[in-house]
Amino acid sequence: MATKPDVLLVPVDGSEGAGRAASQAAVLAAAFEVPVRLLYAFPEDPVDVFGVPTEAPRPEELEYFSPDAFARLRNQSARKAFDAAREAVGQTDVDIEEAVIGGNPAEAIVAHAERAGQPMIVIGSRGLSGFREILLGSVSQRVLHHASCPVTVVR
């Protein structure tokens, strides 16, 4: 028999798919009487975002290699994604938490889920064409195949 999740984990990135997933998670969370935790995955290092400068970079490219500036970029990006998800959810009595996680999105989501007790992941689909998805994969596909907890993919 399946157990009720402790928390619904919803990876968000500001996309419409993430908004649909957050909205669906809020409905499920109300039924399960559990919180929703919005997850925003962001690289841990500026090199992971911008690569290693090989030629004389422009000053604006180097700005985010400062730890403070990189943290501001991460926080601003997370805030936009969290706000978009909350807007998609609308008014609700469900407890909504926010967490920024570091690293490759799929790996970070799965790792976070492994430490979250008995979660359920509710994730949006990117909606790639079948052929492109076979070639490239997607975060939702990798999470679906690697998570050890229930995963719901919302289209």
N, C-alpha and C positions, 0 to 999 in steps of 0.2 A: 504494500500500500504506500502510496506517495505521501510524503510529509509536506506540511504547509511551510512555505519559505519564511525566513526571518526578515528578509529585506528583498526588495526588487532593485536590481542594479540596472541602470539605464545609461549606456554610453551615449554621450551627446557631442555634437560637433557644429551645431548651428544649422544643420541641414533640415529640409522638410521631413526626411525619413526619420531623423532623430526626434523631431517634434511629434510625429505620429507615434513613435515608440513611447515617448514620455507620456503622451495623452492616454495611450492604451495601458501603460503601467499604472497610472493614477487610478484608472477604473479597477484594475486588478488589485491594487494595494488597498483600496477601500473595501473590496469584497473580502480580502484576506486579513484586513486590519493590521497591516504592516507598513513600514515606511518605504519610501522610494529614495534611492541614493543615485543622484545624477553623477556620472563619472566623465571627466574630461581628461583624455590622454594627451600629453604633450612631451616632446622629446626632452631628454635630460640634459642635453648639451647643444650649444649653438652649432657645432659642426654637424650634428645630425639634421639640423634644419637647413643651414646655409652651405654646408660643405666646407672644405679647407680652401681658404683664399690662395689662389695660385699665381695670379697676376696682381698688379697694383690695384687693390680694391678701392672703391669709392668710400669716402668717410661714412656715408649712411649705411653701407654694408657692414662696416666694422662696429658700428654702434652696439649691435646686439651681442657682440662677443664679450661685453662687460657683464659680469654676473648680475649687477643691479638692473641693467637694461633688459637682459634676458628674462629676469624674473618679472619685470613689468610687462613685457610682451606676453609671457605665459599667463599672467593674471588677467590682462586685458582680453586675451583670446578666450580664456575660460569664462570670464564674466559674460561675454557676448553669447557663448554657447549655452550657459546656464540660463541667461535671461530669455533666449529664444525658446528653450525647453519649457520654462515656466509660463511663458506666454501661450505656448501650444496647449499646456495643461489647463490654463484658465483657473478660475476660482475653485479651490478644493479644500477640504478639511484634512487631507492626507498630509502626513509629515514628510517634507521633502528636504533631504540633506544634499550637500554638494561635496565632492572630493576631486581634487586634481591628482592624477596619477602619472608617473613618469615612465617613459620608454616607448617601445613599439606598441601601437594601440592594441592590437589583438593580444599580444603577450601580456601587456600590463592589465588588461581587463580580466583575462583568465587568472593571472596571479592574484589580483585583488579578490576575485570570486573565491579562490581557494582559501583565503584568510577571513572570509566574511561569514562563517558559520554555515547556515543553510540558505544560500541565496537562490534567486532565480534571476536570470539575465533576460531583459527585454530590450532587443536591439533593432534598430531600423535597417532596412535593406537599402543598398545603394542603387539597386535597380539597373545594374549593368546588363547589356545584352548577354544572352546565354554564352555565345562564343567568347566574348571579351572576359566574362567572369571565369570561364574555364582557363583561359590563358593567364589572367592576372590574379584571380582570386579576389577576395574582399575581406574586410575586417569581420563582417558578420559571418562569412563562411568559415574563416579560421576560428572564430570564437565558437561557432556551432560545433565544429569538429574537435576542438581541444578542451572545451570546458567540461568539468565533471559534474556540473549542476544542470538543472533544466534551463533550456534556452528557448525563447520565443522570438522569432524573427517577424517583424511587422513590416508589411509592404504599404 
